[in-house]
Amino acid sequence: MLQPETQDEADTAGPQRAAAINHTSAAGGEDRAPPGEPPIEEPPPIEESMVEKVAALIDNARTYAEAEFGFQRTRVALTGRNLASALAFVVLALVLLHIAIIALAVGFVIALAPFVTIWGAIAIVVGVLLCGTGLFLWRAVVKVRRVAAMFDNANAKPGPRETSAA
């Protein structure tokens, strides 16, 4: 916007110049041509080149990837902390369960002592606990063998979806 610095310069600039100045300031500061002159054409908007668009896309993708990586890293750290505390609680629960089973075994020994001697009560309780342990170990071995058979290709039998090529 071309405006003279003082009022004296506006008076000496001529009537058309003063009209253009007054028209410009009255129109809210927009540059418009004075009456009688062709309108001032604005230059066409500059479009970004394809290279600039691809560069902006790559920059946006990099920013997104960094944000996603940061989010996933935080998520894994939070999951790790929660799993660690959950594992600690499970270990504590198992310790308390072990103590409770020991107390129950001692209680059985004390309860059986009047009927059979103290050594007989200990033998009965230990025998029952060993039988239970053997039963649980046998079931665990059966389950492990079943899982191993699922991954053993030599003994694999074709399932309902698989057909043999014979």
C-alpha positions in Angstrom: 0.0 0.0 0.0 1.5 3.3 -1.0 0.5 6.1 1.3 2.3 9.4 1.7 3.9 10.0 5.0 2.4 13.4 5.6 -0.8 15.3 4.6 1.3 17.8 2.6 2.6 15.0 0.4 -0.9 13.8 -0.2 -2.0 17.3 -1.3 0.8 17.5 -3.8 0.5 14.0 -5.1 -2.5 14.9 -7.2 -6.2 14.2 -7.1 -6.1 10.7 -8.6 -3.4 9.6 -6.2 -5.3 11.0 -3.2 -8.5 9.3 -4.5 -6.6 6.0 -4.7 -5.2 6.5 -1.2 -8.6 7.4 0.2 -10.2 4.5 -1.6 -7.6 2.1 -0.3 -7.8 3.1 3.3 -11.6 3.2 3.2 -11.8 -0.3 1.8 -10.1 -1.7 4.8 -6.5 -1.6 3.6 -7.1 -3.7 0.4 -5.2 -2.5 -2.7 -7.7 -1.6 -5.4 -7.2 0.4 -8.5 -8.4 4.0 -8.5 -11.5 4.8 -10.5 -10.8 5.0 -14.2 -7.8 2.7 -14.1 -7.8 -1.0 -14.9 -8.1 -3.3 -11.9 -4.9 -4.6 -10.3 -4.7 -8.3 -11.0 -3.6 -10.6 -8.3 -1.0 -13.1 -9.2 -2.3 -16.7 -9.5 -1.8 -18.8 -6.4 1.4 -20.7 -6.5 0.8 -24.4 -6.5 3.2 -26.7 -4.8 5.2 -28.8 -7.1 4.9 -32.6 -7.0 8.3 -32.8 -5.4 7.2 -30.5 -2.6 4.0 -32.5 -2.1 6.0 -35.8 -1.9 8.5 -34.3 0.5 5.6 -33.1 2.7 4.0 -36.5 2.5 7.3 -38.2 3.5 7.7 -35.7 6.4 4.2 -36.4 7.6 4.8 -40.2 7.3 8.0 -39.8 9.3 6.3 -37.8 12.0 3.4 -40.3 12.2 5.9 -43.2 12.4 7.8 -41.6 15.2 4.6 -40.9 17.1 3.4 -44.4 16.6 6.7 -45.9 17.6 6.7 -43.7 20.8 3.2 -44.8 21.6 4.0 -48.5 21.1 7.2 -48.2 23.2 5.2 -46.6 26.0 2.5 -49.3 25.7 5.0 -52.1 25.9 6.7 -50.5 28.9 3.3 -50.1 30.7 2.4 -53.7 29.8 5.7 -55.0 31.0 5.3 -53.2 34.4 1.8 -54.5 34.8 2.8 -58.1 33.8 5.8 -57.9 36.3 3.5 -56.9 39.1 0.9 -59.5 38.2 3.6 -62.2 38.2 4.8 -61.0 41.6 1.2 -61.3 42.9 0.9 -64.8 41.4 4.2 -65.8 43.1 3.0 -64.5 46.4 -0.3 -66.3 46.0 1.5 -69.5 45.3 3.7 -69.1 48.4 0.6 -68.5 50.5 -1.1 -71.5 48.9 2.0 -73.6 49.7 2.0 -72.5 53.3 -1.7 -73.3 53.5 -1.2 -76.8 52.1 1.6 -77.4 54.7 -0.7 -76.2 57.5 -3.5 -78.6 56.2 -1.0 -81.5 56.1 0.1 -80.7 59.6 -3.6 -80.5 60.6 -4.3 -83.9 59.1 -1.3 -85.4 60.9 -2.6 -84.0 64.2 -6.2 -85.1 63.5 -5.1 -88.7 62.6 -2.6 -89.1 65.5 -5.2 -90.2 68.1 -6.5 -93.0 65.7 -3.2 -94.2 64.5 0.2 -93.5 66.0 1.9 -90.2 65.1 4.1 -92.1 62.6 1.1 -93.7 61.1 -0.6 -90.3 60.7 2.6 -88.9 59.0 2.7 -92.0 56.7 -0.9 -91.6 55.7 -0.7 -87.8 55.0 2.6 -88.2 53.1 1.3 -91.2 51.1 -1.9 -89.2 50.1 0.2 -86.2 49.1 2.6 -88.3 47.0 -0.3 -90.1 45.3 -1.8 -86.6 44.4 1.6 -85.4 43.2 2.0 -88.6 41.0 -1.5 -88.1 39.6 -0.8 -84.4 38.7 2.6 -85.3 37.1 1.0 -88.1 35.0 -1.7 -85.7 33.7 1.0 -83.1 32.9 3.0 -85.7 30.9 -0.1 -86.7 29.0 -0.7 -83.1 28.1 2.9 -82.4 27.1 2.9 -85.5 24.8 -0.3 -84.3 23.2 1.3 -80.9 22.5 4.5 -82.6 21.2 2.4 -84.7 18.8 0.8 -81.6 17.4 4.2 -80.4 16.2 5.7 -83.8 15.2 5.5 -84.0 11.4 6.6 -87.7 11.3 3.5 -88.9 13.1 1.1 -86.3 11.6 -2.1 -87.7 10.4 -4.1 -85.8 7.7 -6.9 -83.9 9.3 -10.3 -83.3 7.8 -9.1 -80.4 5.7 -5.8 -82.1 4.6 -5.8 -84.8 2.0 -3.0 -87.2 1.3 -1.4 -87.1 -2.1 -1.3 -90.9 -2.4 
